[in-house]
Amino acid sequence: MAQITKTKGPSFSPDWRFQEPVAWRDTDLDEKTLREWFRYMLLGRQIDYRFQVLNRQGRAPFIISCAGHEAAQIGVSWPLKPKHDWLAPYYRDVVLCMRMGMTPLDLMLSVLAKAADPASGGKQTPGHFSDSRHNITSGGSPVATQMVRGAGVAYALKMDGTDKVLLTCYGEGAGAEGDAHEAFNFAAIYKLPEVFVCENNGFAISTPFNKEYAIEHVAQRAAGYGFPGITVDGRDPVTCYAVSNEAVARARSGEGPTLIECLVDRLGAHSSEDDQRRYRTQEEIELLAENDCLARFKKRLLDEGVLTARQATEYEDAVKEEVTAATKAGMDSADPAPEDALKNVYAIEVPTAIEPASGVETEDMNMVAALRSCLAEEMERDPRVMVMGEDVGKKGGVFLVTDGLRARFGEARVIDTPLAESSIAGVALGLAIAGKRPVAEMQFTDFAHMAFNSITNEIAKYRYRSDGDWSVPLVVRAPMGGHAHGALYHSQSIEARFATPGLKIVIPSTPYEAKGLLLAAIRDPDPVLFFEHKRLYRMFKEAVPKGEYLIPLQVARTARDGTDISVFCYGLMVHYAMEAAKNLEAEGVSVEIVDLRTVYPLDKEAILASARKTGKCLVLYEDNFSVSVGSEVAAIIADEAWRWLDAPVKRFGGLDVPSM
């Protein structure tokens, strides 16, 4: 029977409203601030116009417009404190990013893909804003990923006891993504200091709003998560400010998130690759121009005497000069060198070996105990280290790896998450870029596919796409492999599927190895997938040193010396190979066994050294026979050690069936 929690009164009270217009004189705004807003909006529009010119000239191959969104962006961003609060922007947030500290030159360097581009060093297309100096987190092209990442940032801000707030922006089209739900849910559960802003322009490229939502307003969704939703005319910056001011104050005081929906107009096409005449009538397009938020705000300031016609012209001329100067400086700036495309895939500095202290006490441990020992000791040493995942708290994980950690370190550092793998990975990313060292657990590798985008498109690429401006020190742990009556969805070996530049993938073979490698993974400045074969969890015990010792990543080990044949393997297969080697020894065959440890990127030098030494090679692995880590090992040997081979490289892998 389901557990029912009784509450006093109704437990569900939707809180949504459409905010009526607010007069600026009824706020704390003054005329100087309104004129500054006008300048920001002019800057956004003039930058947008210059982007279009550069695109037509062939200097900017791709652009994406902010025209029509400027009023909402300046209004919602004004309550934020630049270089104090954080921003997870979406691709139209030109004015918002300038409010937080970016300059017209920064934006020009980005659209022209210059080496000095602070967002990506010229590696990304425009609209992927990023700058750690201003707490502007890096954006990627898959929409809504900033939402789960933002939830992680907001959790870190709350955990640190600051009054900092995160503003997370998205277009209404992104609200259809599962990441949007997972972000709302996580932010609501933990009452995070986050303000969600949906800039609703009515079209996801060409898909209209009524094909995206079954409700009248985006902000009405907030009710389902238990926090307020407010819809506002995004053409009115003053009312946007009033609503945002309320939401930011709520977030700063610990009351949790708010969803603000700004109804805005997309004045142009989705991007330079889109022709909106294919799905919008000429009458619609002409009507947009009549409702232009910039023209409306200018008229309002003129009508209310906040701005004179002469002042308006002076502002317009000054902004044009500023953007012209930024354009020229951007065009004169150096292009990236070809070799820059190879930089910042991984950090240069990595943890080096630490041997166990002399005479240190050891304890017989199985792999579960060894992993738990590492986590507990490192959480004791480093308050930034934290654990998160499904059932990792009171239960201690389904295999009890995290048993006792919640009682010892508290709920804030041992997070029981919803069953939502994408947000487990995405929140971990946000925690990492906000200064934490998260160790996220996927209950089984089979379910990590739900987080494939978060891991391979976000986590793996974060350092590279920000040109080294951000690092991502996080670990994703998961039990892998078969031999435990797990059938299709509790038996898979997924390491080859996740092998992506920017990630490191580690698979330990013994309790001793597991502890030392996990410590290296936690301290590594780059993200590490740490897969533990579930058959090894309690297969045997061995002496494991108490305290600190570290086994470097990307360094294979020779588990057994031999001269006749080399067997390359990892995880559980190391033990199968050792058993076979002992049997062959009785027949006079000397087998060398190389435990790869890190299966991506591989230790090529160790592989080639052993292959050249014995001249015969077998690659042993549990994963599907085809398109595997084993395939890559065989290819390396065939490419670079063939002169030393006395026979073809052979592979012995799992069957090409879905349960492997």
C-alpha positions in Angstrom: 0.0 0.0 0.0 1.3 3.4 -0.9 2.4 5.7 2.0 0.2 8.7 2.4 1.4 11.9 4.0 -1.4 13.8 5.7 -1.3 17.6 5.7 -3.5 20.3 7.1 -5.7 21.8 4.5 -5.2 21.5 0.7 -1.7 20.2 -0.3 -1.9 21.7 -3.8 -2.5 25.3 -4.4 -1.5 26.5 -7.9 0.2 29.9 -7.8 0.1 31.6 -11.3 -0.9 35.0 -12.4 -0.7 37.3 -15.4 1.1 40.4 -14.2 -0.7 43.6 -15.2 1.5 46.5 -16.3 3.5 48.3 -13.6 4.3 52.0 -13.9 7.9 52.8 -13.4 7.1 55.5 -10.8 5.6 52.7 -8.7 8.9 51.0 -8.5 12.4 51.9 -7.2 13.5 52.8 -10.8 14.6 56.3 -11.7 14.9 58.2 -15.0 18.6 57.6 -15.3 18.1 53.8 -15.0 15.4 53.9 -17.7 17.8 55.8 -20.1 20.5 53.2 -19.3 18.0 50.5 -20.3 17.3 52.3 -23.5 21.1 52.3 -24.3 21.3 48.5 -23.6 18.4 47.8 -25.8 19.9 50.0 -28.6 23.2 48.1 -28.2 21.4 44.8 -28.6 19.6 45.9 -31.7 22.6 47.5 -33.3 24.8 44.4 -32.6 22.1 42.3 -34.1 22.0 44.5 -37.2 25.8 44.4 -37.5 25.7 40.6 -37.2 23.3 40.4 -40.2 25.6 42.6 -42.2 28.6 40.4 -41.4 26.6 37.3 -42.3 25.6 38.8 -45.7 29.3 39.7 -46.3 30.3 36.1 -45.6 32.4 37.1 -42.6 30.0 35.5 -40.1 28.7 32.2 -41.6 25.9 31.8 -39.0 24.0 34.2 -36.8 21.0 34.0 -34.4 19.0 37.1 -33.6 17.9 38.7 -30.3 15.7 41.3 -32.0 12.4 41.5 -30.1 13.8 40.0 -26.9 15.7 43.1 -25.7 13.1 44.6 -23.4 12.5 41.4 -21.5 16.2 40.7 -21.1 17.1 44.0 -19.6 14.1 44.0 -17.3 14.6 40.5 -15.9 18.3 40.9 -15.5 18.4 44.2 -13.7 17.8 42.8 -10.2 20.9 40.7 -10.6 24.3 41.7 -9.3 27.0 41.3 -12.0 30.0 39.2 -11.0 28.0 38.0 -7.9 25.0 36.3 -9.3 25.1 33.6 -11.9 23.6 33.2 -15.4 22.7 30.1 -17.5 21.7 31.9 -20.7 20.1 30.7 -23.9 21.2 31.6 -27.4 19.3 34.9 -27.8 20.5 36.5 -24.6 22.7 39.2 -26.0 21.4 42.0 -23.9 21.2 39.9 -20.8 24.9 38.8 -21.2 26.0 42.4 -21.7 24.1 43.4 -18.5 26.1 40.7 -16.7 29.4 42.1 -18.0 30.1 41.0 -21.6 31.0 43.7 -24.1 30.1 44.3 -27.7 33.6 43.4 -28.6 33.2 40.0 -26.8 30.2 39.4 -28.9 31.9 40.4 -32.1 34.9 38.1 -31.4 32.4 35.3 -30.9 30.4 35.8 -34.1 33.6 36.1 -36.1 35.1 33.0 -34.4 38.3 34.8 -33.3 41.0 33.3 -31.0 40.2 36.0 -28.4 36.5 35.0 -28.2 36.0 34.7 -24.4 33.1 32.2 -24.9 34.9 29.5 -26.9 38.1 30.8 -28.5 36.3 30.5 -31.8 35.2 26.9 -31.3 31.5 27.4 -31.1 28.9 29.2 -33.2 27.4 32.5 -32.0 24.9 32.4 -29.2 26.8 30.0 -27.0 27.7 32.6 -24.4 30.2 31.8 -21.7 32.6 33.7 -19.4 33.7 32.5 -16.0 34.8 36.1 -15.1 31.1 37.0 -15.1 29.6 33.7 -13.8 28.1 33.2 -17.3 28.0 29.4 -17.8 28.8 27.9 -21.1 25.9 27.0 -23.4 25.7 24.2 -26.0 23.4 23.7 -28.9 21.1 20.9 -27.4 18.3 23.0 -25.8 17.3 22.8 -22.1 20.7 21.4 -21.0 21.4 24.7 -19.3 18.4 24.0 -17.1 19.7 20.8 -15.4 23.2 22.2 -15.3 21.8 25.4 -13.7 20.1 23.4 -11.0 23.5 22.1 -10.0 25.0 25.6 -9.9 22.0 26.8 -7.8 22.4 23.8 -5.4 26.1 24.8 -4.9 25.2 28.4 -4.2 22.7 27.3 -1.6 25.1 24.8 -0.1 27.7 27.6 0.4 25.2 29.7 2.3 25.5 32.7 0.0 22.7 35.0 -1.1 23.7 34.4 -4.8 21.0 33.7 -7.3 21.1 31.9 -10.6 19.0 33.1 -13.6 18.3 30.3 -16.1 16.8 31.3 -19.4 15.3 29.2 -22.2 13.0 29.5 -25.2 9.5 28.0 -24.9 10.5 25.3 -27.4 13.0 23.9 -25.0 10.2 23.4 -22.4 9.3 20.2 -24.3 12.6 18.6 -23.4 12.8 16.2 -20.5 15.6 18.2 -19.0 13.2 21.1 -18.4 11.0 18.8 -16.2 14.0 17.4 -14.4 15.4 20.8 -13.7 12.0 22.2 -12.4 11.6 19.2 -10.2 15.1 19.3 -8.7 14.9 23.0 -8.1 11.6 22.7 -6.4 12.5 19.8 -4.2 15.5 21.6 -2.8 14.1 25.2 -2.9 17.0 26.4 -4.9 17.9 30.1 -5.4 17.0 30.0 -9.0 14.8 32.1 -11.3 13.6 30.4 -14.5 12.9 32.8 -17.4 11.1 31.5 -20.5 11.4 33.9 -23.4 8.2 32.8 -25.2 8.2 34.1 -28.8 5.6 31.7 -29.9 7.7 29.6 -32.3 10.2 26.7 -31.9 11.8 27.6 -35.3 8.5 27.0 -37.2 6.5 25.0 -34.7 3.8 27.3 -33.2 3.0 27.4 -29.5 -0.2 25.4 -29.7 1.8 22.5 -31.1 4.2 22.7 -28.1 1.9 23.2 -25.2 -1.6 22.1 -24.2 -2.0 25.0 -21.8 -2.5 28.7 -22.4 0.7 29.9 -20.7 4.1 28.4 -20.1 4.3 29.7 -16.6 1.2 27.7 -15.6 3.5 24.7 -15.5 5.1 25.9 -12.3 2.1 25.0 -10.3 2.8 21.3 -10.9 6.1 21.7 -9.2 4.9 23.8 -6.3 6.5 27.1 -7.0 5.0 30.4 -8.5 4.6 31.0 -12.2 4.1 34.5 -13.6 3.3 35.5 -17.1 4.3 39.0 -18.2 4.3 41.1 -21.4 8.0 40.8 -22.4 7.7 44.0 -24.5 7.4 46.0 -21.3 10.8 46.1 -19.5 9.5 47.8 -16.4 6.9 45.1 -15.6 9.5 42.5 -16.4 11.7 44.1 -13.9 9.0 44.3 -11.2 8.3 40.6 -11.6 12.0 39.6 -11.7 12.7 41.7 -8.6 10.1 39.8 -6.7 11.4 36.4 -7.9 15.0 37.3 -7.2 14.2 38.5 -3.7 12.3 35.2 -3.1 15.2 33.2 -4.3 17.7 35.2 -2.1 15.6 34.7 1.0 15.6 30.9 0.6 12.0 30.5 -0.6 12.9 28.7 -3.8 12.5 29.1 -7.5 10.0 31.0 -9.7 9.1 30.6 -13.4 8.7 33.8 -15.3 7.2 33.7 -18.8 8.0 36.7 -20.9 5.8 37.1 -24.0 8.1 38.4 -26.6 8.2 38.8 -30.4 10.8 37.2 -32.6 11.1 40.0 -35.1 13.2 38.1 -37.6 13.8 34.5 -38.7 15.0 31.9 -36.2 18.5 32.2 -37.6 20.4 33.1 -40.7 19.6 29.6 -42.1 15.8 30.1 -41.7 13.2 31.8 -43.9 10.2 32.6 -41.8 8.1 33.4 -44.9 7.6 29.7 -45.2 5.4 29.5 -42.1 4.4 33.1 -41.3 2.2 35.4 -43.4 3.3 38.8 -44.6 0.6 40.3 -42.5 2.1 38.6 -39.3 5.6 39.8 -40.2 4.4 43.4 -40.7 2.5 43.3 -37.4 5.6 42.3 -35.6 7.4 45.5 -36.7 4.5 47.6 -35.3 4.9 45.9 -31.9 8.7 46.3 -31.7 9.7 46.5 -28.1 12.5 49.0 -28.7 10.2 51.4 -30.6 7.6 51.1 -27.9 10.0 51.8 -25.1 11.5 54.8 -26.9 8.0 56.2 -27.5 7.2 55.7 -23.8 10.3 57.5 -22.6 9.7 60.3 -25.0 6.0 60.6 -24.0 6.8 60.6 -20.3 9.6 63.1 -20.6 12.3 60.7 -19.5 14.1 61.2 -22.8 14.2 64.0 -25.3 14.3 63.5 -29.0 17.8 65.0 -29.0 19.0 62.6 -26.3 17.5 59.7 -28.2 19.5 60.6 -31.3 22.7 61.1 -29.2 22.2 57.6 -27.7 21.6 56.1 -31.1 24.6 57.7 -32.7 26.9 56.8 -29.7 25.7 53.2 -29.8 26.4 53.0 -33.6 29.9 54.3 -33.0 30.5 51.8 -30.2 29.4 48.9 -32.3 31.3 50.0 -35.3 34.5 50.2 -33.2 33.8 46.8 -31.7 33.2 45.4 -35.2 36.5 46.8 -36.5 38.4 45.5 -33.5 36.8 42.1 -33.9 37.7 41.9 -37.6 41.3 43.0 -36.9 41.6 40.4 -34.2 43.7 37.2 -34.9 42.0 34.1 -36.1 42.7 30.9 -34.1 45.7 28.9 -35.2 44.9 25.5 -36.8 46.5 23.7 -33.8 44.2 25.5 -31.4 41.5 23.0 -32.5 43.5 20.3 -30.6 43.8 22.3 -27.3 41.8 22.1 -24.1 40.4 18.7 -24.7 41.8 17.7 -21.3 43.7 19.5 -18.6 47.5 19.5 -18.7 48.0 19.0 -15.0 46.7 15.7 -13.6 47.2 13.9 -10.2 50.4 12.0 -9.9 51.0 8.7 -8.0 50.8 8.6 -4.2 52.2 5.5 -2.6 50.6 4.2 0.6 52.4 5.5 3.7 55.2 3.4 5.0 54.0 0.8 7.5 50.3 1.9 7.1 47.7 -0.4 8.5 45.7 -2.5 5.9 42.4 -4.1 6.1 40.9 -7.0 4.1 38.3 -5.4 1.9 36.1 -6.4 -1.0 35.6 -3.8 -3.8 32.5 -2.4 -2.2 34.3 -1.6 1.0 37.3 -0.3 -0.8 35.2 2.2 -2.8 33.3 3.2 0.3 36.7 3.7 2.1 37.9 6.0 -0.7 34.7 8.1 -0.7 34.6 8.5 3.1 38.3 9.4 3.4 38.1 11.9 0.6 34.9 13.5 1.8 36.6 13.9 5.2 39.7 15.5 3.6 37.9 17.7 1.1 34.5 19.4 1.9 33.9 20.0 -1.8 33.5 16.3 -2.4 29.9 15.1 -2.4 27.9 12.1 -3.5 24.6 12.1 -5.4 22.3 9.5 -7.1 19.3 7.3 -6.7 19.1 5.6 -3.3 22.6 6.7 -2.2 21.4 8.2 1.1 19.6 6.2 3.8 19.8 3.0 1.8 23.4 3.5 1.0 23.0 2.6 -2.7 21.6 -0.7 -4.1 25.1 -2.3 -3.7 25.7 -0.4 -0.4 28.8 1.5 -1.7 27.6 4.7 -0.1 26.4 3.0 3.1 26.9 5.3 6.1 28.0 8.4 4.2 24.7 10.2 4.7 24.8 9.7 8.5 28.4 10.8 8.6 28.4 13.8 6.2 24.8 14.9 6.1 22.0 15.2 3.5 23.5 18.3 1.8 26.6 16.3 0.7 24.8 13.0 0.1 21.9 13.8 -2.2 19.1 11.3 -2.8 18.1 12.3 -6.3 14.9 11.6 -8.2 14.9 8.8 -10.8 16.2 11.1 -13.5 19.5 10.2 -14.9 19.9 13.2 -17.2 19.6 15.6 -14.3 21.9 13.4 -12.1 24.6 14.1 -14.7 23.5 17.6 -15.4 23.3 18.7 -11.8 26.7 17.1 -11.2 28.1 19.3 -14.0 26.6 22.4 -12.4 28.1 21.5 -9.1 31.5 20.9 -10.6 31.7 24.3 -12.4 30.5 26.0 -9.2 33.4 24.6 -7.3 32.3 21.2 -6.0 33.7 17.7 -6.6 30.6 15.6 -7.2 30.6 11.8 -7.4 27.4 10.9 -9.1 26.1 7.4 -9.1 24.0 5.8 -11.9 22.3 2.8 -10.4 23.3 0.6 -13.3 25.3 1.5 -16.4 22.3 0.2 -18.4 20.4 3.3 -17.3 23.2 5.8 -18.0 21.9 6.0 -21.6 19.2 8.3 -20.2 22.0 10.7 -19.5 23.9 10.2 -22.7 23.4 13.8 -23.9 24.3 15.2 -20.5 27.5 13.1 -20.4 28.8 13.2 -24.0 27.5 16.5 -25.3 27.7 18.6 -22.1 30.2 17.2 -19.6 32.7 15.8 -22.1 32.8 19.0 -24.2 32.6 21.6 -21.4 36.3 22.3 -21.1 36.9 22.2 -24.9 33.9 24.3 -25.9 34.9 27.0 -23.4 38.5 26.9 -24.6 39.7 25.9 -21.1 37.8 28.6 -19.3 35.8 26.0 -17.3 37.0 22.7 -15.9 34.7 19.8 -14.9 36.1 17.8 -12.0 33.4 15.2 -11.5 33.0 11.4 -11.4 30.1 9.3 -12.6 30.1 5.9 -11.0 28.1 2.9 -12.1 28.0 -0.9 -11.8 28.5 -2.6 -15.1 28.6 -6.1 -16.7 26.8 -9.4 -16.4 27.4 -12.6 -14.5 24.7 -11.6 -12.0 21.5 -12.9 -13.6 20.6 -9.4 -14.7 19.1 -10.1 -18.1 19.1 -7.3 -20.7 19.0 -4.2 -18.5 21.3 -5.1 -15.7 24.1 -6.7 -17.6 25.5 -4.3 -20.2 29.0 -3.1 -20.8 28.7 0.4 -22.2 32.2 1.8 -22.1 32.7 1.9 -25.9 29.4 3.8 -26.4 30.5 6.6 -24.0 34.1 6.9 -25.2 34.1 10.6 -26.1 37.0 13.1 -26.2 37.0 15.1 -23.0 36.0 12.0 -20.9 38.1 9.5 -19.1 36.7 6.0 -18.5 38.1 3.8 -15.8 37.3 0.2 -15.0 39.2 -1.3 -11.9 39.9 -5.0 -11.5 40.6 -5.4 -7.7 39.7 -3.7 -4.4 43.2 -2.2 -4.1 43.0 -0.8 -7.6 39.5 0.5 -7.1 40.4 2.7 -4.1 43.5 4.1 -5.7 41.9 4.8 -9.1 38.8 6.3 -7.6 40.9 8.7 -5.6 42.7 9.7 -8.8 39.3 10.1 -10.6 37.9 12.4 -7.8 41.0 14.6 -7.9 41.2 14.7 -11.7 40.3 18.1 -13.2 38.4 16.4 -16.0 35.2 14.2 -15.9 35.7 10.5 -15.3 33.3 7.7 -15.9 34.1 5.0 -13.3 32.6 1.7 -14.1 32.7 -1.1 -11.5 32.0 -4.7 -12.5 29.2 -5.9 -10.2 30.6 -9.4 -10.2 33.7 -8.0 -8.6 31.9 -6.2 -5.8 32.0 -9.2 -3.4 34.0 -11.7 -5.4 37.0 -11.6 -3.0 38.9 -9.6 -0.4 42.4 -8.4 -0.4 44.6 -6.1 1.8 43.8 -2.5 1.1 45.8 0.3 2.8 43.9 2.7 5.1 44.4 6.3 4.2 45.6 8.0 1.1 47.1 6.4 -2.0 46.6 7.2 -5.6 46.9 5.2 -8.8 47.3 7.6 -11.8 44.8 7.4 -14.6 45.8 6.5 -18.2 48.5 4.2 -16.8 48.0 0.5 -17.5 49.6 -2.1 -15.3 51.3 -5.5 -16.0 49.2 -7.8 -13.9 51.4 -10.8 -14.9 54.7 -10.9 -16.6 55.1 -13.3 -19.6 57.1 -13.8 -22.8 55.0 -15.9 -25.2 51.7 -14.0 -25.6 50.1 -10.7 -24.3 46.5 -10.6 -23.1 45.0 -7.1 -22.9 41.9 -6.9 -20.6 40.2 -4.9 -17.9 37.8 -5.4 -15.0 36.5 -8.9 -14.4 38.3 -10.2 -17.5 41.6 -9.7 -15.7 40.7 -12.5 -13.3 39.5 -14.8 -16.1 42.8 -14.2 -17.9 44.8 -14.9 -14.7 43.1 -18.2 -14.3 43.7 -19.2 -17.9 47.4 -18.1 -17.6 47.9 -20.4 -14.7 46.5 -23.3 -16.6 48.7 -22.5 -19.7 51.8 -22.2 -17.5 51.5 -25.9 -16.8 51.7 -26.5 -20.6 54.8 -24.3 -20.9 53.1 -21.1 -22.2 54.1 -17.9 -20.6 51.3 -15.4 -20.6 51.6 -11.6 -20.0 48.5 -9.9 -18.8 48.1 -6.2 -19.2 45.3 -4.6 -17.1 44.3 -1.5 -19.0 42.6 0.2 -16.0 41.8 3.3 -18.0 40.0 2.1 -21.2 39.6 5.6 -22.7 42.0 7.3 -23.5 44.1 4.1 -23.7 47.7 3.8 -22.5 49.1 3.2 -26.0 52.7 3.0 -24.8 52.0 0.1 -22.4 50.0 -1.7 -25.0 52.6 -1.4 -27.7 55.5 -2.3 -25.3 53.8 -5.6 -24.4 52.8 -6.4 -28.0 56.4 -5.9 -29.2 57.7 -7.9 -26.3 55.7 -11.1 -26.9 54.8 -10.8 -30.6 51.4 -12.5 -30.0 48.3 -10.6 -28.8 44.8 -11.5 -27.5 42.4 -8.8 -26.5 39.8 -10.1 -24.0 36.6 -8.2 -23.1 33.0 -8.7 -22.1 31.5 -6.0 -24.2 29.9 -6.7 -27.6 32.6 -8.2 -30.0 32.1 -5.4 -32.5 32.8 -1.7 -32.1 34.4 -2.0 -28.7 37.3 -0.9 -26.6 38.8 -4.3 -27.6 38.5 -3.3 -31.3 40.5 -0.2 -30.6 43.2 -2.0 -28.7 43.5 -4.5 -31.6 43.7 -1.6 -34.1 46.4 0.2 -32.2 48.5 -3.0 -32.2 47.9 -3.7 -35.9 48.7 -0.2 -36.9 51.8 0.4 -34.7 53.3 -2.9 -33.7 52.8 -5.1 -36.8 56.5 -5.4 -37.5 56.9 -7.2 -34.2 54.0 -9.6 -34.5 54.4 -13.3 -35.1 50.6 -13.8 -35.7 47.5 -11.8 -36.3 45.9 -9.9 -33.4 43.0 -11.9 -32.0 39.9 -10.7 -30.1 37.8 -12.7 -27.7 34.7 -10.7 -26.7 31.1 -10.9 -25.9 28.4 -11.9 -28.4 26.9 -9.2 -30.6 23.5 -9.4 -28.8 21.7 -6.7 -26.8 22.3 -8.2 -23.4 26.0 -7.7 -23.4 
